[in-house]
Amino acid sequence: MRRCYSKFTAYHLGFKNSNFLLFGSGSVTRTIATTSERSFSNYAAQVDQSQTKDNPVSDMLIDSFGRLHTYLRISLTERCNLRCQYCMPSEGVELTPNSDLLSQSEIVRLAGLFVSAGVNKIRLTGGEPTVRKDIEEICMQLSSLKGLKNLAITTNGITLARKLPKLQECGLDSLNISLDTLVPAKFEFLTRRKGHDRVMKSIDTAIELGYDPVKVNCVVMRGLNDDEICDFVELTRDKPINVRFIEFMPFDGNVWNVKKLVPYAEVMDKVVKGFPSIKRMQDHPTETAKNFTIDGHCGSVSFITSMTEHFCAGCNRLRLLADGNFKVCLFGPSEVSLRDPLRSGADDEALREIIGAAVKRKKAAHAGMLDIAKTANRPMIHIGG
């Protein structure tokens, strides 16, 4: 088995040639020098020149390392109907007053600025985005933005089954459903709430409505659900489910401990032993996940390795938080408010300048996991999953 596993690690990047070209904001093309096995030379994203030459404002989406950011994650709310241990402190969190959260019109206006600059994918997050009462109207308006190719959502699935048909009508293209255990009693322990059956129903409803794949996010935690890895892979046998194993990440209040982290290599080892026909897929340079297929399975399996094998050099993601703060890195504490200048009467050009300046300040890579654990950052429920 060790021999079988090594053939995957030998080409775990999925690309034979790792020297990608990046285009800087000043029309300067450069090749990122090799610094380490996990640096830009391994992961750097290719920027298509045609995406920028005819778009006078897309420069605001290019950082100082030449990365073009075409993916915006928008948190619609800080509220959630679960209390997942890795997301929220046991004592709860102080919620931002409703008056300080972005309104529907503010979300759509800011999203429009990003899309006009070259963002082609938006993901709605939370909290739990489906608890927001105007989510259908938000989806309708966002999906109509010219240039947007994909409108997605990450949800815990508790209320999704009854809301999904309408959301699909309103333009929701794809979805991720969070589920960390297949055992109902363990679900209640991990989320501090009941509802496992409703999440499973939401997965089936999504499949019935034609979503393919239905992505299932599973945060792997030692001693809690690492004994279910192969059970999750079994979900992909007969259904178009993409199970995504996510390394446990540190955020304020989730009592992160390196001992709880189950690294990608260990999870992969278990999967290979149970499913030796697993094969690596060809991933896009900006893909955060390492994607695999298994012979005879309708679905697929992916690994998100933020802690042990980061993918910063190919990062094309930006985050707009529910309170209007703009965040260029999930693990970085730096934020800038877009809500305040928006409400003070800033025009679109002024907002673009604020966004562009923040993007230009984005670092080459986030810190190591032990340093991240020591860095002040907001709870995941405030940032948006």
C-alpha positions in Angstrom: 0.0 0.0 0.0 2.8 2.4 0.7 4.1 1.9 -2.8 0.5 2.6 -4.1 0.3 5.7 -2.1 3.6 7.1 -3.3 2.5 7.1 -6.9 -0.1 9.7 -5.9 2.2 11.9 -3.9 4.7 11.9 -6.8 2.3 13.9 -8.9 0.0 15.4 -6.2 0.1 18.8 -7.9 -1.6 17.4 -11.0 0.7 19.3 -13.4 3.9 18.2 -15.1 5.1 21.7 -15.6 4.8 24.0 -12.6 6.3 27.2 -14.2 3.3 29.4 -14.7 3.4 33.0 -16.0 1.7 35.8 -14.1 0.8 39.2 -15.4 1.6 42.2 -13.2 -0.5 45.3 -12.9 2.0 47.3 -14.9 1.9 45.1 -18.0 5.0 43.4 -16.8 5.2 39.6 -17.3 7.4 37.7 -14.9 8.1 34.2 -13.8 8.0 33.5 -10.1 11.3 32.2 -8.9 11.5 28.9 -7.2 11.6 29.3 -3.4 10.4 26.0 -2.0 8.4 22.9 -2.9 5.2 24.6 -1.7 5.9 28.1 -3.1 4.6 29.9 -6.2 6.6 27.7 -8.6 4.3 24.8 -7.6 0.9 26.6 -7.5 1.1 29.9 -9.4 -2.1 30.7 -11.3 -2.1 31.5 -15.0 -3.7 34.9 -15.8 -5.3 35.0 -19.2 -4.3 38.3 -20.8 -7.6 38.5 -22.6 -9.3 38.9 -19.2 -7.6 42.2 -18.6 -6.8 43.9 -21.9 -10.4 44.9 -22.6 -11.4 45.7 -19.0 -10.1 49.0 -17.7 -11.0 48.3 -14.1 -9.9 44.7 -13.7 -6.5 45.9 -12.5 -8.1 46.3 -9.0 -8.4 42.5 -8.9 -4.6 41.9 -9.5 -2.3 41.8 -6.5 1.4 42.7 -6.4 2.2 39.0 -7.1 0.2 39.0 -10.3 -2.7 36.9 -9.0 -6.0 37.7 -10.6 -8.9 37.3 -8.2 -12.1 36.2 -10.0 -13.9 34.5 -7.1 -15.8 36.5 -4.4 -17.3 35.0 -1.3 -20.1 37.0 0.2 -21.2 36.4 3.8 -24.9 37.2 4.0 -25.3 36.9 7.8 -23.5 36.1 11.0 -26.5 34.1 12.3 -26.6 30.3 12.2 -29.1 27.6 13.2 -26.2 25.3 14.3 -23.3 25.7 16.8 -20.6 23.7 15.1 -17.6 23.3 17.4 -14.9 24.3 14.8 -16.9 27.4 13.8 -18.4 29.0 16.9 -17.1 29.2 20.5 -19.3 27.2 23.0 -20.3 30.5 24.7 -21.5 31.9 21.3 -20.4 35.1 19.6 -21.5 38.7 19.8 -23.5 39.4 16.7 -23.2 42.6 14.7 -26.4 44.8 15.0 -28.6 44.4 11.9 -28.2 48.1 11.1 -24.5 47.5 10.7 -24.9 44.6 8.2 -25.0 45.1 4.5 -28.5 45.5 3.1 -29.6 43.7 0.0 -29.0 46.8 -2.2 -25.6 47.3 -0.8 -24.6 43.7 -1.4 -25.8 43.9 -5.0 -24.0 47.2 -5.6 -20.7 46.0 -4.3 -21.0 42.6 -6.1 -21.7 44.5 -9.3 -18.4 46.4 -8.9 -16.5 43.1 -8.5 -18.2 41.4 -11.4 -17.7 44.4 -13.7 -14.0 44.2 -12.8 -13.7 40.5 -13.7 -15.1 38.4 -10.9 -17.0 35.5 -12.5 -17.9 33.4 -9.5 -19.7 34.4 -6.3 -20.3 32.1 -3.4 -22.9 33.0 -0.7 -21.8 32.0 2.9 -22.6 32.8 6.5 -23.3 32.1 9.3 -25.9 30.2 7.6 -27.0 32.0 4.4 -30.4 30.4 4.1 -31.5 32.0 7.4 -31.5 35.4 5.7 -35.1 36.2 4.7 -34.3 37.9 1.4 -31.9 35.3 0.1 -34.1 34.5 -2.9 -34.2 38.2 -4.0 -30.4 38.4 -3.5 -29.8 35.3 -5.6 -32.2 36.7 -8.3 -30.3 40.0 -8.5 -26.8 38.6 -8.3 -27.5 35.9 -11.0 -28.6 38.7 -13.4 -25.2 40.5 -13.1 -23.6 40.6 -16.6 -20.4 38.6 -16.6 -21.2 36.4 -13.6 -20.8 32.7 -14.7 -21.5 30.9 -11.4 -23.6 31.7 -8.3 -22.9 29.2 -5.5 -23.8 28.7 -1.9 -22.2 27.0 1.1 -24.9 25.8 3.6 -25.4 23.5 6.5 -28.4 22.0 4.8 -30.8 22.3 7.7 -33.5 24.3 5.8 -32.2 23.8 2.3 -34.5 21.0 1.1 -37.6 23.2 1.2 -35.8 26.4 -0.1 -33.7 24.9 -2.9 -36.3 24.6 -5.6 -37.0 28.4 -5.4 -33.3 29.2 -5.1 -32.6 27.2 -8.2 -35.2 29.3 -10.0 -33.5 32.4 -8.8 -30.2 31.4 -10.4 -28.3 29.3 -7.9 -25.9 27.2 -10.0 -24.0 25.1 -7.5 -23.8 24.3 -3.8 -21.7 22.9 -1.0 -23.4 21.2 2.0 -21.5 20.9 5.2 -21.7 17.5 6.9 -19.0 16.2 9.3 -20.5 12.9 10.4 -22.9 10.3 9.1 -23.9 9.3 12.7 -26.9 11.3 14.0 -25.8 11.2 17.6 -22.4 12.5 16.7 -23.9 15.2 14.5 -25.8 16.5 17.6 -22.5 16.5 19.6 -20.5 18.3 16.9 -23.2 20.9 16.0 -24.8 21.1 19.5 -28.2 20.8 17.6 -30.4 18.1 16.1 -31.0 17.9 12.3 -28.9 15.2 10.7 -31.9 13.8 8.9 -32.7 17.2 7.4 -29.1 17.6 6.0 -29.3 14.2 4.4 -32.7 15.1 2.9 -31.1 18.3 1.5 -28.4 16.3 -0.2 -30.9 14.0 -1.8 -33.1 17.0 -2.9 -30.1 18.7 -4.5 -29.4 15.5 -6.5 -33.1 15.2 -7.5 -33.0 18.8 -8.8 -30.0 18.0 -11.0 -27.1 19.5 -9.2 -24.0 17.6 -10.3 -21.9 17.4 -8.4 -23.4 18.0 -5.0 -20.4 19.0 -2.9 -20.3 17.7 0.7 -17.8 19.5 3.0 -16.3 17.4 5.8 -13.9 18.9 8.3 -11.8 16.0 9.6 -11.0 16.1 13.3 -9.0 13.4 15.1 -11.0 11.4 17.6 -14.3 12.8 16.3 -14.9 11.7 12.8 -11.6 10.4 11.4 -13.1 6.9 11.7 -15.7 7.8 9.1 -13.5 8.7 6.2 -14.2 5.6 4.1 -17.9 5.8 5.0 -17.9 9.3 3.4 -16.2 8.0 0.3 -18.9 5.4 0.0 -21.4 8.2 -0.5 -19.8 8.8 -3.9 -20.3 5.3 -5.2 -23.9 5.6 -6.5 -24.6 9.4 -6.3 -23.0 12.4 -8.0 -21.5 13.6 -4.7 -18.1 15.2 -4.4 -16.9 14.6 -0.8 -14.4 17.3 0.2 -12.2 16.4 3.2 -11.0 19.7 4.8 -8.2 20.0 7.2 -9.2 21.4 10.6 -8.2 25.1 10.6 -7.6 27.5 13.6 -10.0 30.4 14.2 -10.9 32.4 17.3 -12.9 30.3 19.8 -12.7 26.9 18.1 -10.1 25.5 20.5 -7.9 24.5 17.6 -5.1 22.0 18.6 -2.6 20.5 16.3 -3.4 17.1 17.8 -6.9 17.4 16.3 -5.5 18.0 12.8 -5.6 15.0 10.6 -3.2 15.9 7.7 -4.0 15.2 4.1 -1.4 12.5 3.8 -3.0 10.5 6.6 -6.5 10.9 5.2 -5.3 9.9 1.7 -3.5 6.9 3.2 -6.9 5.7 4.6 -8.7 6.3 1.4 -6.1 4.5 -0.8 -6.3 1.4 1.5 -10.0 1.3 1.1 -10.2 2.4 -2.5 -7.0 1.5 -4.3 -8.3 2.6 -7.8 -8.3 6.3 -6.8 -6.8 8.5 -9.5 -5.8 12.2 -9.5 -7.8 14.5 -11.8 -6.3 17.4 -13.7 -7.0 20.5 -11.6 -7.1 24.1 -12.7 -4.2 26.2 -11.3 -6.6 28.2 -9.0 -8.3 25.1 -7.6 -8.1 24.9 -3.8 -8.8 21.2 -3.7 -6.9 18.2 -4.9 -9.5 16.2 -6.8 -9.7 12.4 -7.4 -12.0 9.9 -9.0 -12.5 6.3 -8.1 -13.2 3.5 -10.6 -16.9 2.6 -10.5 -18.0 5.6 -8.5 -20.5 8.1 -9.8 -19.0 10.9 -7.6 -15.6 12.0 -6.6 -13.3 12.8 -3.6 -11.4 16.0 -2.9 -8.9 17.2 -0.3 -8.5 20.8 0.9 -5.1 21.0 2.5 -4.9 24.6 3.9 -2.7 23.6 6.8 -0.2 21.1 5.5 0.0 22.0 1.8 -1.2 25.5 1.2 -2.3 26.7 -2.2 -1.7 30.5 -1.7 0.1 31.0 -5.0 -3.0 30.0 -7.0 -5.4 31.9 -4.7 -8.0 33.8 -6.6 -10.4 34.4 -3.7 -11.7 37.5 -2.0 -14.2 37.9 0.9 -16.9 40.4 1.6 -18.1 39.9 5.2 -21.7 40.5 6.4 -20.7 43.7 8.1 -19.2 45.1 4.9 -15.6 44.5 5.8 -13.4 43.3 2.9 -10.9 40.6 3.5 -8.3 39.4 1.0 -7.1 36.3 3.0 -9.1 33.9 5.1 -6.2 33.6 7.6 -5.0 37.2 7.6 -6.4 39.5 10.3 -6.3 42.5 7.9 -9.7 43.9 6.9 -11.0 47.2 5.4 -14.6 48.5 5.5 -16.5 49.0 2.3 -19.7 49.6 4.2 -18.5 52.9 5.7 -17.4 54.7 2.6 -20.4 53.3 0.7 -22.8 54.8 3.3 -20.8 58.0 3.3 -21.6 58.5 -0.4 -18.5 57.2 -2.1 -18.9 56.7 -5.8 -17.9 53.5 -7.7 -14.5 54.8 -8.6 -13.6 55.6 -4.9 -14.8 52.1 -3.9 -12.7 50.5 -6.6 -9.6 52.4 -5.3 -10.2 51.1 -1.8 -10.7 47.5 -3.1 -7.7 47.7 -5.4 -5.4 49.0 -2.6 -6.4 46.2 -0.3 -5.8 43.6 -3.0 -2.4 45.0 -3.7 -1.5 44.6 0.0 -2.3 40.8 -0.1 0.7 38.8 1.0 2.3 36.0 -1.0 1.2 33.4 1.5 -0.5 33.0 4.8 1.5 32.1 7.9 2.2 28.5 9.0 -0.5 26.8 11.0 1.1 27.2 14.4 1.5 31.0 13.7 -2.1 31.2 12.4 -3.2 29.6 15.7 -1.5 32.5 17.6 -2.8 35.2 15.3 -5.9 37.2 16.3 -8.6 36.5 13.8 -12.4 36.5 13.9 -14.5 33.3 14.5 -15.4 31.5 11.3 -19.0 32.5 11.7 -18.1 36.2 11.5 -15.8 35.7 8.5 -18.0 33.4 6.5 -17.4 29.8 5.6 
